[in-house]
Amino acid sequence: MQLKSSNLKKQGLALDTEGSFSSKLAGFQKFTDEMVAKYGASSAEPPSQKVLDAVATVLVFIDELTGHLHKAHDDDVELAAGCSGKIQNCFDSYMSSDIIGEIIGFKNASDTMEQNHETCRTEAQTPCNGLCAPNGQCDKYDTFRGESGGGDVPSLPGCVADGHLNNDYIKADETTVEGKAKLEQMETCLEKMKTWLDGATEVEVPDDGLYENYALCSRVSTDCEADVANCDTQQGEFQAARCLYALESNLRCGAFRSCYSSEVSACSTDCAQIEIRAAAREADNETGQRLVCLLHTLFGERDPDNTTGTGFFARAADADRPGELQKCKEATLLTKDWTIECPAADADGNSGTAPPDTPTIEGYECPPVETPVTSPCSSDFTDGWTTSIYGKEEPWKTTSPQTYYDCSATAQRGLNGIALPCSDAGACIATHKNTDISDHDQWKNHAEDSHITKWKESNN
């Protein structure tokens, strides 16, 4: 026997890490094997007090080791329980109901402004058509009264060409048969002229008379360019709203993804290590309890009050000792369940499950990739946003299909529903990397004040 009592006491004081348990138990195993070989036989001599003191130190050490195992087990149980809590903290910090409400608010504002701009451009086409189309409503007036006022007038009552409104018809003598007939023809022609000028009163057609056609021609207004200017303003407001929404979604979702990924990875690592440590503790505990069984059989159980004078109660009888030692070696020891569920079960007792790679966020679905923070003129913007709302491939035209030379470029844009180019409407910044929440708040406040019209320049 080479194990000394003083050395065991020093080792016991140094038992401060779980990783050292197995190695120290291996030493105790060797010590115990030597004790079994020397004192296990029925005819073995009684142990000396020096041996009993060394055995007592080993038993104390194993008791302390068991306490360390239980403490380590409890620490890992707490770590497993905290795994789900840390993941939940990502939801609470970056995707709370208030934050989701803020994102949805930006989205709704953006969608509303996009719809307003779409409606504005659609409605501007009517006045711009009247202003830009060749002659516009005046075409009908010119046709109705004859080209440029010259030549035959197809729509003019035939009685006029027959001279029924000539002076001799107007001044005809009604006392004569011939004069009376001319006056009647003149009055009938006047009635036809009234219909030609004002339209048929029994037919509600606004352009079936010369005057109505003239009035419609006269009413071609300049509302077109004012309407287009209003649409351009709405376009800038929409772009600002869309930029705010995209930025808000990107920052919140990006922070959440980073937190969630980090915690899930840490949780996975912790759970794998917890499983390894739990299995090791179970093995160490079983080894320790089996060594205690063997030492108690060889030397008896410890007498904590030393009433026996040796520090031990009576050991197994000489004849019984070999059989009792064999029972210790073969026994299935009853120990606690060292298994730790990780992630831990929830408060309702539901079994813990590994978190999914892509989590479900109640109330909002983060885009699989960052929302394009780009101008509405870009393909990313039209493909990623407007197409999903209106179902059109390119709802915002950028070129005019035809040119009118009798109206301005602004009116031609209105006629064809063409939005402003990016450089004129004010583009979002193309990228916004490595942005934390404080930067986001400053950027958002500036954007709300300036509608992001110059952020492309400030980002260069």
Order of alpha helices (4+ residues) and beta strands (2+ residues): alpha-alpha-alpha-alpha-alpha-alpha-alpha-alpha-alpha-alpha-alpha-alpha-alpha-alpha-alpha-alpha
